[in-house]
């Protein structure tokens, strides 16, 4: 074999190796990003980063010094996270940005009995924590007020579900995981709505409340899903502020709403 032929064949093999490596690089980067998101969310869940809360209310502040590294990682892993950390709601009951509200919901979920029960299954626990963290990201696509804030939007759960479906790959969710998270977020206000029908009996007709309850039971399908939704609802409430909800609603009416849905779950 001539020297020129040898160099030509060597160059061809080198190019093949480089092309093969190039095809693997995006997959490796994507896998690394997914692993980083799971590690980041679980690290946040383990940290005591809300200080000064007046339990059972949630007037505490987020200690950003304790979560500085995780916040940088979230900005790299979660689509539109930086936008969520800047956007406020046009609602006095929501004094925090969308992103901070999600952080606080994660914090309170991670300290719930439901979280303690699933923590041994790290992937299950990650999905539950991620759902709490991102539960209001759909508000990024809600209408804005003249001041540029997120306007009140009772339909935002559907936008939250759409956000998850749209960004499932970036978040490292397979099709089944994305469908589960989207379904939960599409209904993340519904237990609170049922709780309101108990708190304000004249708000809607009883027959309408029954229809809402049965529809929620049909869509959630399992006791696990109802259990998680109850834990998420409480974390969401605690993540708002101390004046938005009181302990009586959480300890008396929310469990009643929860049991009413459980009794309507499809028989198995």
C-alpha positions in Angstrom: 0.0 0.0 0.0 1.4 3.4 -1.0 1.9 6.1 1.6 -0.8 8.4 0.0 -3.3 5.5 0.0 -2.5 4.8 3.7 -3.1 8.4 4.7 -6.3 8.5 2.6 -7.7 5.4 4.3 -6.7 6.7 7.8 -8.4 10.0 7.1 -11.5 8.3 5.9 -11.7 6.2 9.2 -11.0 9.3 11.3 -13.9 11.1 9.5 -16.2 8.1 10.2 -15.3 8.1 13.8 -15.9 11.9 14.1 -19.3 11.6 12.3 -20.3 8.7 14.6 -19.3 10.7 17.7 -21.3 13.7 16.4 -24.4 11.5 16.2 -23.9 10.4 19.8 -23.1 13.9 21.2 -26.7 15.3 21.2 -28.0 12.1 22.9 -25.2 12.3 25.5 -25.9 16.0 26.2 -29.6 15.3 26.5 -29.1 12.5 28.9 -26.8 14.6 31.0 -29.3 17.4 31.1 -32.1 15.0 32.2 -29.9 13.6 35.0 -28.9 17.1 36.0 -32.6 18.2 36.3 -33.5 15.1 38.4 -30.5 15.7 40.7 -31.3 19.4 41.0 -35.0 18.9 41.9 -34.2 16.3 44.5 -31.5 18.5 45.9 -34.0 21.3 46.3 -36.5 19.0 47.9 -33.9 18.1 50.5 -33.0 21.7 51.4 -34.5 23.9 54.1 -34.6 27.0 51.9 -37.9 28.7 53.1 -37.2 30.5 56.4 -39.4 32.3 58.9 -42.8 30.7 57.9 -45.6 30.9 60.3 -47.1 27.5 60.1 -49.6 26.4 59.1 -49.5 29.5 57.0 -46.6 30.2 54.7 -45.4 33.7 55.0 -41.7 32.7 54.9 -39.1 33.9 52.4 -37.0 31.9 50.1 -33.3 31.9 51.1 -31.7 32.2 47.7 -28.2 31.8 49.1 -29.0 28.2 50.0 -30.3 27.3 46.5 -28.0 29.4 44.3 -26.5 26.4 42.5 -29.8 24.7 42.0 -31.3 27.9 40.6 -28.6 28.1 38.0 -29.2 24.5 37.1 -33.0 25.1 36.8 -32.3 28.0 34.4 -30.3 25.6 32.2 -32.8 22.6 32.4 -36.3 24.0 32.6 -37.7 25.8 29.6 -38.7 29.5 30.4 -37.6 29.2 34.0 -35.9 32.6 34.0 -39.1 34.1 32.6 -41.1 32.5 35.4 -38.8 33.9 38.0 -39.5 37.4 36.7 -43.3 37.3 36.1 -45.6 38.4 38.8 -49.4 37.8 38.9 -51.9 40.7 38.9 -53.3 39.3 42.2 -52.6 40.5 45.7 -53.0 36.9 47.0 -50.0 35.9 44.9 -47.2 38.1 46.1 -44.5 35.9 44.5 -43.3 35.4 41.0 -44.6 32.3 39.2 -41.2 30.6 39.6 -40.8 31.4 43.3 -44.4 30.2 43.9 -43.3 26.9 42.3 -40.2 26.7 44.4 -42.3 27.2 47.6 -44.9 24.6 46.5 -42.0 22.1 46.0 -40.7 23.0 49.5 -44.0 22.3 51.2 -44.8 19.2 49.1 -41.4 17.7 50.0 -42.4 18.0 53.7 -45.8 16.3 53.3 -46.8 12.8 54.5 -47.4 11.9 50.8 -43.8 12.8 50.0 -42.5 10.8 52.9 -44.4 7.7 51.7 -43.0 7.8 48.1 -39.5 9.0 48.8 -37.9 5.5 48.6 -38.8 5.4 44.9 -36.5 8.1 43.6 -38.1 8.4 40.1 -41.6 8.6 41.5 -40.5 11.1 44.1 -38.8 13.2 41.4 -42.0 13.3 39.2 -44.1 14.4 42.2 -41.6 17.1 43.1 -41.2 18.3 39.5 -45.0 18.5 39.2 -45.2 20.7 42.3 -42.3 22.9 41.1 -43.9 23.4 37.6 -47.5 23.4 38.6 -48.2 27.0 37.5 -45.8 27.3 34.5 -48.8 27.5 32.1 -49.5 31.0 33.5 -46.6 32.2 31.3 -49.1 31.9 28.4 -52.0 33.5 30.3 -53.2 37.0 29.3 -51.1 39.9 30.6 -52.4 43.0 32.4 -51.6 46.5 31.1 -48.8 46.5 33.7 -47.3 43.4 32.1 -48.3 41.1 34.9 -50.0 37.7 34.5 -53.8 38.4 34.6 -56.2 36.3 36.6 -56.9 33.2 34.5 -59.1 30.4 35.9 -58.3 28.4 32.8 -54.6 28.3 33.4 -54.5 24.6 34.4 -55.0 23.6 30.7 -52.0 25.8 29.8 -50.0 24.1 32.5 -50.8 20.7 30.9 -49.9 22.1 27.5 -46.5 23.4 28.8 -45.7 19.9 30.0 -46.7 18.2 26.8 -44.7 20.8 24.7 -41.5 20.5 26.8 -41.6 16.8 27.8 -38.4 16.0 25.9 -36.5 18.9 27.4 -37.7 17.9 30.9 -36.6 14.3 30.3 -40.1 12.8 30.6 -41.1 9.7 28.7 -44.6 9.7 27.1 -46.3 8.0 30.1 -44.7 10.4 32.6 -45.6 13.4 30.6 -49.2 12.3 30.3 -49.4 11.7 34.1 -47.9 15.1 35.0 -50.1 16.9 32.4 -53.2 15.2 33.7 -52.5 16.2 37.2 -51.7 19.8 36.3 -54.9 20.0 34.2 -56.8 19.3 37.4 -54.6 21.0 40.0 -57.3 23.5 40.9 -60.2 21.1 41.0 -60.0 19.9 44.7 -59.9 23.6 45.7 -62.9 24.2 43.6 -64.8 21.3 45.3 -63.6 22.7 48.6 -65.2 26.0 47.7 -68.6 24.3 47.0 -68.5 23.1 50.6 -67.4 26.5 52.0 -69.9 28.4 50.0 -73.0 26.2 49.4 -74.8 28.8 47.4 -72.0 29.3 45.0 -73.2 26.6 42.6 -76.1 24.2 42.5 -75.5 20.9 44.4 -76.1 18.9 41.1 -73.3 20.9 39.4 -70.9 20.1 42.3 -71.7 16.5 41.9 -70.9 16.6 38.2 -67.6 18.3 38.9 -66.7 15.7 41.5 -67.5 12.7 39.3 -65.6 14.2 36.4 -62.5 14.6 38.6 -62.8 11.1 39.9 -63.1 9.7 36.3 -60.1 11.7 35.1 -57.8 10.9 38.0 -58.8 7.2 38.0 -56.8 6.0 41.0 -56.5 6.5 44.7 -52.8 7.3 44.3 -53.6 10.2 42.0 -56.2 11.6 44.3 -53.8 11.3 47.2 -51.1 13.2 45.3 -53.5 15.9 44.1 -54.6 16.5 47.7 -50.9 16.9 48.7 -50.2 19.2 45.8 -53.3 21.3 46.6 -52.1 21.8 50.2 -48.6 22.6 49.0 -50.0 25.1 46.5 -52.1 26.8 49.2 -49.2 27.0 51.6 -47.0 28.4 48.9 -49.3 31.5 48.4 -49.3 33.4 51.6 -50.9 33.4 55.0 -54.0 35.4 54.1 -55.1 33.3 51.1 -56.3 30.3 53.0 -56.6 29.4 56.7 -56.0 26.2 58.5 -59.7 25.4 58.9 -60.1 25.1 55.2 -57.0 22.8 54.9 -57.9 20.6 57.9 -61.6 20.4 57.6 -63.0 21.2 54.1 -60.1 19.9 51.9 -60.3 16.4 53.4 -64.0 16.4 52.9 -63.5 17.3 49.2 -60.9 14.6 48.9 -63.1 11.9 50.4 -66.0 12.9 48.1 -63.7 12.2 45.1 -62.3 9.0 46.4 -65.8 7.5 46.8 -66.5 8.2 43.2 -63.4 6.6 41.8 -64.1 3.9 39.2 -64.4 0.4 40.8 -61.5 -2.0 40.1 
